Amino acid sequence: MERLLSFLYTYRVFFTFFVLELLCFWMIVSNNQYQGEKYFNTSNRLAANLAGFSYNVRSYFNLRTVNEGLAAENAALRDQLEKEKQRLFFLQTGAHDSSALQRYTYIGARVINNSTQWYKNFITINRGATDSIAPGMAVISKDGAVGKVKAVSDHYAVVISLLNIDENVSAVISRTGHFGTAQWDGTDARYISLKYIPRHVKPLVGDTVKTSGYNAIFPEDVMIGIIQEVTLPEQAPFHDIKVALAQDFSTLSYVSIIRSHFRKEKDSVEQLTIGTRK
Amino acid sequence: MNRSLIVQIVGFFLYLLVQVLLLKNLVLFNVSFCFLYVAFILLLPVETNPLALLIVSFLLGFTIDIFYDSLGIHAAACLLVAFVRRYWLATITPQGGYDAGSSPTLSMGGLQWFLVYLVPMLFIHHAALFFIESAGFALFWHSMLKIISSLLFTLTLILLLQYLSFGKRR
């Protein structure tokens, strides 16, 4: 026993190092899980305040473009609303249609922390549990899909950016209707790869890629980007497709969080069928 | 002794604030990061208690991680640097050994010695950081690009700061 203790004491530096490294790797692994850590990230109030302060300073430099974008979006929305009103005017007497129920609620938020240069990028927004944000909700901007909520505190939330090598989004090529998975390859923040589009499909440069609505996180038809380059390696079962992102992540400043009202219902129905298959 | 402790504590928070408020937003060409905060670990006195060094490095890395949303990654890299530092310093001891209470700075060992000390240590830190973050070697060459360019950026800034304080101390 005494020997063991003296052995431990002799190599105490190494053992401390070893134990602390183990702790680090445990944290890394548990943080990689989808709905991970709650306190030790930028949704932490102090960290969020500092990040928000830093972002406030930076945001002055792109106020003009942000305003222009918001004004354009406002105009487009007004336009849409007006069209919808006119359509509704004729439908007012129609029968009750469950598909016309409100499926999604949109909550606006401001980005207070963002990065595009890491392999695993995260975005912090200034809405949290008190604004009924919960992990798993989709985040979009006026130009397209942004990511999904990973962790929330009372007033802030951390979002997994599309620019995260662990993030997969079910996507569809609008022209052909074929499904694939959009995933970032970790190098260039302007492009994302579209995977698992089989050989027989002929995607063209310029085709739009949108979300498919299969995973019930993103609604259907949220813009992801436009196909920039298609290559088909010999023998490969799938195309290599490079998609130019519709949203420029380096200038992201305002986003909307989408709360899907039927997500639970859809998930539980799917769970039922998966259960019977076993 | 007490005074230098206070200086180190202030230094800890200074490096931390500069890193998360300023340098976090400063990434050149999307690949060149500046991790000035490592300099805090590297410039602590040679005779710092190794256990204390490990714990301080862990705390520094952990706090940085909170701001980078990368729980554990910076802490792991910092720990590695803090652990290796002792052996590297022992290997490159200048003739006549280290003076009591001296720090491994530019003014202590001269430019050549300082570079020999700094470059491998920064390389270890950056390599650990990016390879852990990408969870393997799948993005090896892109990670190497990030490591080398970040190393140059960080090194330049550390040297600049060293030259600035070097003149003052003489």
Interface residues (C-beta under 8 A of the other chain):
Chain A: R12 V13 F14 T16 F17 L20 E21 L23 C24 F25 W26 M27 I28 N31 N32 G36 E37 F40 N41 T42 N44 A47 L50 A51 F53 S54 R58 N113 S115 T116 Q117 W118 Y119 K120 F122 T124 V158 I165 D185 G186 T187 D188 A189
Chain B: V20 L21 K24 N25 V27 N30 V31 F33 P50 L51 L54 I55 F58 G61 F62 D65 I66 F67 Y68 D69 S70 L71 G72 I73 A75 A76 L79 L80 A82 F83 R86 F130 I132 E133 S134 A135 L139 H142
